[in-house]
Amino acid sequence: MVTMMTPASSHADDGAAAGVEARVRADMPALLTLYRDLHAHPELSFQEVRTSGLLAARARALGFTVTEHVGRTGVVAVLENGPGPVLMIRADMDALPVREQTGLPFASTVTATTRDGIESPVMHACGHDTHMSAWIGTAQALAAMKERWSGTLVMILQPAEELGLGARAMLNDGLFTRFPRPDYVIAFHDSAELPAGTIGYPTAWALANVDSVDLTVRGAGGHGAYPHMTRDPIVLASRIVTTLQTLISRERDPQDPAVVTVGSFVAGAKHNIIPDEAKLLITVRSYSDESRQALLDGIARIARGEAIAAGIPEDRMPLIHVEPDYTPATFNTPDLTARLGALFSGHFGAERVRTVPPVMAGEDFSQYYRADKSIQSFIFWVGGVDPARVAQAEAGKATLPSLHSPLWAPDPEAVIGTATQALVVSALDLLKPR
């Protein structure tokens, strides 16, 4: 395990840096106890009742004005401390329907029922327990350092990030109207690729648009011995699957990343029967709104074109359903990104801070910036992997468990300690008295 690292001694204000580091270090034993409790008691999306109640009580005890049940199970904690900007810091709370296999002494044994009615083991396989622990650590530090900042701190605990629905639920419940509207929104996510205690941040796009598309390919079924008397939807759907790949390989600019993946292809029930329908489930990943729309339009065009080529009549054209609650791409606004990137390098040392490319995963942290583009937004990664393991993986001698893996167990001290310091120094800089 990697212990929490100290900030760089070259920071311009060494006393201030040391003060933040000392404060966080003093809080670490209690924060790790909280982490183990949260890890052992995970809750699924929109079921974060124990979690939100526990953390809301702690924030209230620190002097925050706390409102619970925002967006169902979300929490908003506000600390007003004189004139100045409004900073919102977000942590997500939900766990995943995964059976834990880490072997940790505090591993989850919880089971719960998903929104689809499936009874499943539950685990914090995405590290949201580290996010919440750092959230509390940040709240404690900033409540104790009120003489060093001026403005309004809005700290939110968001439900249902794993469904991509929690941020929208909080916004729809008045997050930006019932509470102070932020000038800045920041968050972090633990990383299953970066060495423990290091920070990585993208400089523009951070995470992708995520669309789910259901495509029903219709034909005319019949006996497998007489295919000429049918319109085989399996053959047609197969053509659609292969042609969809040209959306990326032949229609998109190679420097504009995108992904179209068919994750499910279901048709038929018997060897010798050609079915009437085939169903495809497709995930579509992109960054810009323009790219997203071009991909969705392309899927519709290809499905219809292949159906016409197969002789499908107009009243049997493929049916397309695009899930309306898609997750928009997450964008790090340039000014805030440059400011906090430089701040992190000064505080931690350049060797612990790096820029990283965007990823094709989704994150509904994007919704806060999308709701009001006058807001400056920034999300960063904090590494949770033993550096020796990272080196082994880079040498091809080890395989690292990913986020959402039943084996994912970040170094909690390194993640929570680094993230808490990063959030605290960000707040002290953004809310610096003028």
C-alpha positions, 0 to 999 in steps of 0.5 A, a space after each residue: 500500500 502507498 501511503 499519502 504523499 507530501 506536497 512539493 517543497 517548491 510551492 510558492 507558499 510552503 507554509 500554506 501547503 504544509 498547513 493543508 497537508 498537515 490538516 489532511 494527514 491528521 484527519 486520515 485515520 478517521 477518513 479511512 475508518 469512514 471509507 471502510 464503513 462506506 465500502 462495507 455498506 454500498 447502496 445502489 443508484 437512488 437507494 443511497 439512503 444510509 449513505 446520504 443520511 450518514 454524510 449529511 449528518 457529518 456535514 451538518 455537524 461541521 456547520 453546513 446548512 444541509 438539505 437532504 432528498 434533493 433529486 430523491 437521495 441527493 444532499 446539498 450542503 452550503 457553507 456561506 463565508 462572506 462575499 465571493 464566488 460560489 464553488 460547487 464540489 461534487 461526489 457521487 454515492 452509488 455502488 454497482 451490482 457486482 459481487 466483490 472479490 477483493 478479499 478485503 477484510 471489510 469487503 461488502 457482503 450486501 445484496 440488493 434489488 436492482 431497478 430491473 428487479 434482479 437480486 444482486 450482490 453490491 460493491 463499490 467497484 467504481 471507487 465512489 467510497 473514496 470520492 465520498 471520503 475525500 468529500 468529507 475530508 474537504 468539508 472538514 478542512 474548509 470548515 476549519 480554515 474559514 479565515 483563509 477563504 471567502 465566498 460560498 461553498 456548495 458541496 453536493 452528494 449526487 445519487 445514481 451516477 452509474 445510471 447517468 440520471 443523478 445529476 439531472 435529477 438534482 438539477 430538475 429538483 432545483 439544484 441551481 435555483 433553490 441553492 446558490 448557483 455555482 461559478 465553478 464546479 469541480 470533482 474527481 474520480 479515482 483511476 485504475 490506471 494511474 499510479 497511486 497518489 498521482 493526478 491526471 487531468 484532460 485539457 478539454 473533453 474529458 469523457 464521452 457522450 454515451 447513447 444507447 440505441 435499440 434497433 429492431 430489424 424486421 423481416 418475414 420469417 419462415 422455414 429454414 429450408 425455404 429461405 427464398 420464401 422469407 426476408 431473413 432479418 438475421 442476414 439483414 441485421 448482420 449486414 447492418 452490423 458490418 456496415 455500421 463500422 464504416 461510420 467510424 472507419 470511412 465517415 468520421 475524421 480520424 482525429 475525432 474519436 468515436 465508437 459504435 459497438 453492437 453489444 447484443 444481437 438477439 434473433 430466433 429460437 430454433 435451428 430451422 426457423 427464420 424469425 420475423 425480427 432481430 434486435 440489436 443493442 448498440 452503444 454510441 460514444 462521441 465527444 461533440 454534439 455534432 459528432 453525436 448527431 452524425 453518428 445517430 443519423 448514420 445508424 438510421 441511414 444505414 439501417 434503412 439503406 440495408 433494409 431497402 437493399 434487402 427488399 424490405 417493404 416500407 411498412 417493415 423498415 427497421 425501428 430505431 429507439 434512442 434512449 432520451 436520457 443519454 449522458 452528455 460528454 464532460 468538458 473541462 473548461 480551458 481557464 479553470 483547467 489551466 489554473 488548477 493544473 498549474 496549482 496542482 503541479 505547484 502543490 504536489 510537484 510536476 512529477 505527480 501531475 500530468 495531462 491525460 487523454 480523454 476516455 470513452 466512458 461517460 460521467 453525468 458530472 457533465 450535466 452541471 456545465 451543460 445546464 449553464 455554460 457560464 459555469 467553469 467546470 473541471 474533473 480530474 483523476 487520482 491514481 489508486 494503483 501501486 506504482 510497482 503494479 503499474 510498472 509491471 502492467 506497462 512491461 506486460 507482466 501484469 494485468 490491472 483490474 479496471 473500474 467496475 471489476 470485482 477485483 478493483 481495490 484502490 489504495 484508499 490512503 493515497 486516493 483520499 489523501 491526494 484528492 482531499 488536498 487537491 480539492 482543498 487547495 482548489 477551494 482556497 485558490 478559487 475562493 481566495 479573499 480579494 
